[in-house]
Amino acid sequence: MYTIHRRPARRVQCAASAAARRRDARCALRLRLRPPAAAARGGTAVGAVAQGQAGAAPHGGAGEGSLWMVFLATAVAVCGSFEFGTCVGYSAPAQAGIVNDFGLSNSEYGVFGSVLTIGAMIGALTSGRLADSLGRKTTMGLAAIIGIVGWFTIYFANGATMLYLGRVLLGYCTGVLSYVVPVFISEIAPKDLRGGLASSNQLFICSGCSAAYIIGALLSWRSLVLVGLVPCAFLLVGLLFIPESPRWLANTGRVKEFNASLQKLRGENADISEEAAGIREYIESLRSLPEARVQDLFQRKNLFAVIVSASGTFLGCFLTGLSFYFKAQGVLVTLVSWIGSFAISYSFNFLMDWNSAGTFFLFSAASLVTVLFVERLVPETKGKALEEIQESFT
């Protein structure tokens, strides 16, 4: 009796297992043949699984096309960085021609080289106010126009006075661009790409310097002026095709333009709700704070941060002759960097007359100190939103 009842039970179990396998096979086949539109539909569990397997669009965007506007806007902005580099690098290859044509002494030409930083200091002091009141795009456009005027002033110069005036105008242009370009890039970039995109600012500054040196060896000093006009022209035209900084739009209360700008930068199908909410929340918290004053920098709780940031920036400029920027305290740091640049620009020829090899050994040794300074005292900001970085300093 036991054997008679056992065998049918096994048959039932085997039949049930076979039916389950056939049912699973049919389900798997339906999943493979399911149309893409249905698989992407998020209302079902299968749609969610399909989306998870395919991988979410990077940076909250719609695949590869979601970041093209960020890269385009960065490419336009770094035209200002390239212009900065050409302005700084212009004086070295142009020295022989200008000295011969105008009969300038080394001291007088030292003024021509260093007066750029005087204009840059003025530009640094006004850049924050301009960027906050006019917007990042308009400020970059204004700087480009002033740069064009400065180049033409040098081109048509008939004496040292016009040379100095043109150089001051170029300095103002670079002072403004040295602040607003890295600010604009950091405000439009996703937090996981900000480091790479922001580094393009310094890359194009150095590229502009190199281009001025290389091309200057082939052209006269007046022809080299025309090379400096090219990045200004590209910047002016490119600004017509990129959106304004969404953070600046949010700060000025332009909610509709803010959402449109952020959506354009992240992609049509990107979900920007979380990022937009974070930006608005941070701006509201800033508005609730009392207005900052210069004397607040010298309070005991802020004094260490001020000393570290200002001395580190000045040290970096002193070592390299080129400024580097820490956006968080914008105008103050940019001003300090240009003070260091003025000291280097004016004293470089005298140092070279003293000892050419010793001059470069001096800069090399000081650069090593900068590396140690950054490694020990500068905080890490990788992977943090701008709002999180700002909060870490308050």
ZICORCOR-V447128 format. One record per backbone hydrogen bond with DSSP energy under -0.5 kcal/mol. NH is the residue of the N-H (numbers start at 1). CO is the residue of the C=O. If there is no record, write none. Layout:
BEGIN
NH;CO / NH;CO
END
This chain:
BEGIN
5;1 / 6;2 / 7;3 / 8;4 / 9;5 / 10;6 / 11;7 / 12;8 / 13;9 / 14;10 / 15;11 / 16;12 / 17;13 / 18;14 / 19;15 / 20;16 / 21;17 / 22;18 / 23;19 / 24;20 / 25;21 / 26;22 / 27;23 / 28;24 / 29;25 / 30;26 / 31;27 / 32;28 / 33;29 / 34;30 / 34;31 / 39;35 / 40;36 / 41;38 / 44;41 / 48;44 / 49;45 / 50;46 / 51;47 / 52;48 / 53;49 / 54;50 / 55;51 / 60;57 / 61;58 / 63;61 / 65;62 / 66;63 / 67;64 / 68;65 / 71;67 / 72;68 / 73;69 / 74;70 / 75;71 / 76;72 / 77;73 / 78;74 / 79;76 / 80;77 / 81;77 / 82;78 / 83;79 / 84;80 / 85;81 / 86;82 / 87;83 / 88;84 / 89;85 / 90;86 / 91;87 / 93;89 / 94;90 / 95;91 / 95;92 / 98;94 / 99;95 / 100;96 / 101;97 / 102;98 / 103;99 / 109;105 / 110;106 / 111;107 / 112;108 / 113;109 / 114;110 / 115;111 / 117;114 / 118;114 / 119;115 / 120;116 / 121;117 / 122;118 / 123;119 / 124;120 / 125;121 / 126;122 / 127;123 / 128;124 / 130;126 / 131;127 / 132;128 / 133;129 / 134;130 / 135;130 / 135;131 / 139;135 / 140;136 / 141;137 / 142;138 / 143;139 / 144;140 / 145;141 / 146;142 / 147;143 / 148;144 / 149;145 / 150;146 / 151;147 / 152;148 / 153;149 / 154;150 / 155;151 / 156;152 / 157;154 / 163;159 / 164;160 / 165;161 / 166;162 / 167;163 / 168;164 / 169;165 / 170;166 / 171;167 / 172;168 / 173;169 / 174;170 / 175;171 / 176;172 / 177;173 / 178;174 / 179;175 / 179;176 / 180;176 / 181;177 / 183;179 / 184;180 / 185;181 / 186;182 / 187;183 / 188;184 / 189;185 / 193;190 / 194;190 / 197;193 / 198;194 / 199;195 / 200;196 / 200;197 / 201;198 / 202;198 / 203;199 / 204;200 / 205;201 / 206;202 / 207;203 / 208;204 / 209;205 / 210;206 / 211;207 / 212;208 / 213;209 / 214;210 / 215;211 / 216;212 / 217;213 / 217;214 / 218;215 / 219;215 / 224;220 / 225;221 / 225;222 / 226;222 / 226;223 / 227;223 / 228;224 / 229;225 / 230;226 / 230;227 / 231;227 / 232;228 / 233;229 / 234;230 / 235;231 / 236;232 / 237;233 / 238;234 / 239;235 / 240;237 / 241;238 / 242;239 / 249;245 / 250;246 / 251;247 / 252;248 / 253;250 / 254;249 / 255;253 / 258;254 / 259;255 / 260;256 / 261;257 / 262;258 / 263;259 / 264;260 / 265;261 / 266;262 / 267;263 / 270;267 / 271;60 / 272;270 / 276;272 / 277;273 / 278;274 / 279;275 / 280;276 / 281;277 / 282;278 / 283;279 / 284;280 / 285;281 / 286;282 / 287;283 / 288;284 / 289;286 / 296;293 / 297;294 / 298;295 / 299;296 / 302;299 / 303;299 / 304;300 / 306;302 / 307;303 / 308;304 / 309;305 / 310;306 / 311;307 / 312;308 / 313;309 / 314;310 / 315;311 / 316;312 / 317;313 / 318;314 / 319;315 / 320;316 / 321;317 / 327;325 / 329;326 / 330;327 / 332;329 / 333;329 / 334;330 / 335;331 / 336;332 / 337;333 / 338;334 / 339;335 / 340;336 / 341;337 / 342;338 / 343;339 / 344;340 / 345;341 / 346;342 / 347;343 / 348;344 / 351;347 / 352;348 / 353;349 / 354;350 / 355;351 / 359;355 / 360;356 / 361;357 / 362;358 / 363;359 / 364;360 / 365;361 / 366;362 / 367;363 / 368;364 / 369;365 / 370;366 / 371;367 / 372;368 / 373;369 / 374;370 / 375;371 / 376;372 / 377;373 / 378;373 / 378;374 / 379;377 / 383;191 / 384;381 / 389;385 / 390;386 / 391;387 / 392;388 / 393;389 / 393;390 / 394;391
END
